[in-house]
């Protein structure tokens, strides 16, 4: 069992966290509604940024740690605010409201020892500004996991006449719907009015999720906290839902983007080579900036090279991949701070050099000019013929996929990916090989190897 001093320590820490949150959000609201109350040098500070939020709260909590009682805490808060606010604020009615709310936060009711008995039948309530924030079923499941108690009451506020079929959708998901008149912040204001007395109508409520990205609901959050409820402030931040726990001061996030399926290492390397080759042909430049390759990759596949690297090469940087695959890529960087440039290892122009480094014979050049592939079957046949020549030449049963691709380019003057695009074939080079009945794709420590498929007689 925790002793009394431990309980006091935990309670004191929670109170300091609540004070710092309340003051921080009050300053955010001032910047939006009354910027003249902030001293000039603080008016353009982006207080909503996580970095400024962390610095602000940490400094205030550090000041409050040295306060011995309620009066000392209030004095510390005032001195802290005097550093960033003009004198006019301290003469306003809003300052009196702020002090009143601070007193309610500081003097909180003690937690009863029979908490388990009191918590029997306890519930969580979800309040949603449906005009400001949309919650899908998956996000609701995420919120249910965060709460200690089951979400039994869900209330959505909106001008439902302007929401299309959303009212029917929310009704099917067991929301109580409250209609508000049209107008800016109408839903927030109604939610604040209803929410501020929610504990009267639902005395067994222990947690409230206040779902809105608008700062107008800050006062509602504070009111609920002062009545002993745990408040979760739910809002959208870029492509995620952020949930702030007023009791612990912790924020949890839920991504709204579906998690992309990462390709295998071999598919990743093949995709990079395909993308680089296409850009080289488009621009006529052999060397490409790594930043350009990264942007092209993200635009094409809707996830980043960094995400793939983090999945398959933990601890590695994006640039490291190009340095660690010298048989596929050539990377050049003058200094640590300079741009990284990338090209493919198969740099030779097929019309200038052949595989032995000498000038190709006339019939080889004619092959490049005259050869054409007009179907999937012809592409497979071309690869089979190349593979037979290579396995005979090197006395091997299998050839690396990159070598096969290089030989194809030397013979036809186009990449396999380019031919696939022209034939409207979906997928990449490895997937095409897997689809060929006469070819077999295998994986080794050195990468993908291609061989002639053995047929049963």
N, C-alpha and C positions, 0 to 999 in steps of 0.2 A: 504493500500500500504506500502511495506517495505521502510524504510528510507535509505539514502545513507550509513550510518554507518553500518546498518545491512547487506546490500549487500556486503560491504567491508569485514565484518567479515566472512561471508559465503565463499566469494572468497578466502580470506586469508587461511582459514582452508582447502579448497580444494587444494590450491597450496602446502601447507605443506604436505598434504597426497600424492600428486603426486611426490613431491621431495623425500620423504622417500621411496616410492615404487621404483622409478627409481634408487636410490642409492642402495637399498637392492638388486634389480635384477642385478645391475652392479657387486656387490660383488659376487653374485651367479655365474655369468658368469666368473669372475676372477678365482674363485675356480676351475672351470671346464677347462678353457683355460690357465690361467697363475697363478697356485697356488704359484709360487715363489714370486708373488707380495704381498701375505698375510704374515704377521708376523707368525713365526713358530707356535706359540701357537694357532693361529686361523685357520691353514690350515686343521685340521681334524674336525673342528666344523661342525655339520650337519646343515648348514644354512637353508636348505630347510624345516626343521621342523617348524611347526606352532608356537611352543613356541619361538624358536630363532627369527623367523620372527617378532613376536609381540614385543619382547624385543628390537630388533634392531630398528624397526620403531618408537616405542614409545620414545626411548631415543633420536633419531635424531630429532623428532618433538619437544621434550622438549627443545632441544638446539636451534632450529630455532625460537621458540616462542619469544626468547629474542632478535632476530635480527630485527633492525628497517627498513632496506632497502635491496635492491638487493645485494649490495656489502657486507653488513654484513652477509646476508644469505650464499653467496658463501664462505665467510671466515669461517663461522660456519661449513659448510659441509667439507671444507678442514681440519680443525682441528679435526673433528670427524673421518675422514678417516685416518688421521695420527696416530690415536690410534691403528688401525688394519692393516694398509698397510705399506709396505717398501718404502723407499725413491725413489727407482727405478721407481715405478709407476708414481710418480709426475713429472718424467723427460721424460715420454713416450708420444707418440702421442695420445694414448687412453685417457690420462688425459685431453688433450686439447679438444678432442671430448666430453668428459663428461661435461666439463665446458660449452662448446657451447650449448649442449642440456639442461643443467640446466638453462642457461640464457633464452632459449626459453620457458621453463616451467614457470619460474618466471614472465616473461613479457608476459602475455596472453591478447588477445584482449577482450575488455569489451563486456558484453552481451548486445545486442541491446534492447532498450525498446519495440520495436515493434516485440518481439520474436514470437508472435502468427502468425503474417503475414509472417515472414521469414520461419516459420516451416510448412507453407502450402505446401503439397506435399513432405515433408521430408521423408526419407527412412532410413532403416538399411541395412547393407551389411554383408553377412556371407562369410568369407574366411576359407576354410577347407583344411588342410593337410590330405588327405584321406589315406595316407600310415601310418600316425602316430596316427590318431584318427578316430574312427568310430562313426557316429551319426545316431541313428535310428529315426523313425518318432516321437516316444514319446519324445525323447530328444529335437528334433526340436520344438515341441509344447511347451516344457518347456522354451526354449530360446525365443520363440515368446512372451511368457508372461512376460519375464524379460524386453524386449526392450520397449522403449517408442513409437517407430515408427515401422511400418510393415517391415518385412524382404522381400524386393522386389528383391534383387540380391543375388544369391548364387553361389559361384565359388569354385570348388574342384580341387586340384592339386595332381597329382600322375603319376607314370609310369603305364598307364592303361593296357599295355600289360601284366603286371605281376599281375593284380588285378582280373583276371577271368571275371565274369559277372557283376562286380561292376559298370562298366561304364554304362551299360544299366539301372541298378537300379537307379543310381544317375541321369541319363538323364530323367527317368520317374518322378523323384521328382523335376524336373525343375532346375537342376544345370547346370551351364556352366562348361565344362570340359576342363582343360588345361593339356596337356601331358608334362611330364618332362623326361629327360634321366635317366637311372638307375644310382644309386649312393647314398651314404649317404648324407642326408640333401638336396638333389636336390629339393624336393618338397617345403621344407621350404625356400630355397634361392629364388626359383621362386615366391613363395607367397610373400616374402618380397619385391621383385622387382616390382611385379604388385601392391601389396597393398600400397606401399609408394607413389604412384601417383593416388590412387583410387579416391581421392577427386577432382582431375582435371577432370576425366572422368564422375564422378557423383557428381556435385556440390551441389545437394540437399541431399547428404548423411550426416546424423547427428550422426549415430552410426555404429560402425564396430565390428563384432564378429570375433576375431582371434582364430581359433580353432586348437590348436596343443599343445602337451605335451612337445615339445622340447623347450629348452631355447634359441634356435637360433632366435626365433621370437621376443625377447625382444626389439631389436632395432626398429623393425617395429611398435610395440605398442607405443613406445616413440615418434616416428616420427608422427604417427597419432594423438596422444594426443597434440603435439605441434601445430598442425593445427586446434585445437579446436574441434576435434571429441571425442565423448565418446567411449572409447574402452572397450570391454568386452573380457577378456582373458579366453578362454574356454580350459580346460585340464582335463585329467582323473586322479583321485586320488583313488587308490584301486578300490572299487566297486561303485564309484560315479563319476559324472561329476561336477567339480567345476567351477563356473563362477565368475571371479573377475571383479568388476566394478571400472574402473580407476578414475571415478569422485567422487564416494562416499567412495571408499576404502573397500566396503563390498563384502563378498563372499557368494554366494548362491550355494547350492548343490542339485543334482538330483540323486537319487539312481538308479543304473542299475539293481539291484536285484528286482524281483517281490516281493511285500509285501505278506508274507505268511498269510494264514487264521488261526487265533488263535483258538485253541480248547476251548470248554466250560470248566468251572472249574472242573466239574465232569469227563469229558473226559481226562483232564490234569492229575488229581489225579489217575485215572485208568491207564493211560499210564505210569506214574511214577512207580506205583506198579508193573505193568507188566514188565517193564524194570529192576527194582531192583530184582524181583524174578528170572528173567532169568539170571542175572549176579550172583546172589547167587548160583544158581544151577550149573552154569558154573565154578565158582571159588571154591565152597565149603565153602565160607566165608559168615557169616551172616551180618557182619558189613562192609559197603562200604563207602569210602570217598565221600563226597559231590562233590568234584572236578571230581571224576571218573564218578559219576552219571550224572553230567552236560555235560561232554564230550560225554558220550554214548547217551544222549538225543539229543544233537546237531547233532551227526553223523547220528542218525536214522531219525530224523524229519526235518533236515535242517533249524531249527531255535532254539533259545536258551530258556532255562528255564527263564532266565532274561526277555526275550521279553514277555513271557506269564504272568509273575508276574507283569510286568509294565502295561499290558493290564487289568488284573483283580484285581490286588492288588496294586494300586498306592501308592508309598512311602515305600513299603515293600522291604526287601532284599530276595534273593533266599533262604537263610537258614531259614528265618522266616516262610516260608510255612510249613516246616517239623515240626517246633515247634508248629504251630497253628492247626495241624491236628493230635492230639495225638491218635485218634482212628484208624488212618491209618499208622502212622509212629512213630518210636522212634528215637530221635536225641540225640546225646551225644557230648558235647564239654567241655573239661577240663577248658579252659580259652578262653578269647575273641580272643586271637591271635593264638590259636591252631586249628588244622584241625577239621572239623565237620564230624562226622560219623553217618550214617543213616542205619536203618534196618526197616523191616516191623513190625507192631504191632503183627501180627500173627506169633510169633517166634517159637511156640511149634512145635516139630517134631511130625507129625501125628502118628508115630509108637510108640511114648513114652507117649503122653498125649492126652486124649480126651477132649471134650468140658467142662467136669466137673472138669478137673484137675487130674483125676485118670487114672490108666493104662487101656487101652482099652481091651475089651473082645476079646477072640480068633476070634470070628466071624467077629468083626470089622477089625482085622488085615487081615483076609482072604479076606475081601471085598477089601482092598487096593491092595492085590496081584493079585486077580483074576478078578476084574472088568476091563473091557476094553470098550472103546467107539470108534466106527469105522465109524460113519457118523454124519452129522449135525442133523438128526432127533433123533439119540440116545443121542446126547449132550443135545438137547432141552428136551427130555424126562427125562434125569438124573437131569436136573435143576428143572423141574416141580416136580419130586418126592422129591427132597431135600427141595424145597420151601413148599410143603404140610406138610412135617414133621416139619419144623421150625415154620410155622404159627400155627400148632396145638400145638406144644410144648410151644410156648410163647404167645398163644392166641392173635395173631395179624393177621391182614389182609395183611400186607406187611412187608417185611424184607429188611434191608439195603443191598445194592449191595455188600459191603465189607464183611458182615457176610455170605452172600450166597457164595461168593468166598472162604472164609475161610473154610466153611463146605465142599465145593467141594474138596478142597485140602486135608482135613482130610480123606475124603472117598476114593479118587482116587489116592492120592499121587502125583498129578500133578496139576499145576495151569490151570485155564480155558484157559488162553492165550496160554499155552503150547499145550493143546489139539487142540485149534484152528489152531495153526501153523502146527501140525501134519496132520490136516484135510484140510490144504490149504485154510482156511477160511479168507477172507480179513476183515480188520477193527479191532476194539477192543471189549472188553467185553460189554460195553454199547450198541454199535451198533449191536452186535449180539442179545442182549436181545430185542432190538427194532424190529429185523427181525423175532422174534419168535411169531407166532400167538397165542400161549397158554400162553404167558407171557406179562405183562404190566409194563412199566417203568414210574415212576413218580418222580417229584422233590419236595423236601421239604427243610426247612431251614437246616436240618441235612445232606442233600445230597440226592443221588438217592435211591429210594425205589422200590423193585420188588414185584409184586403181580401176582396171577393167573388171567389171562384174563377171564372176564365173557363172556360166549357165549350165544347168543340168541337162545332160544328153538323154 
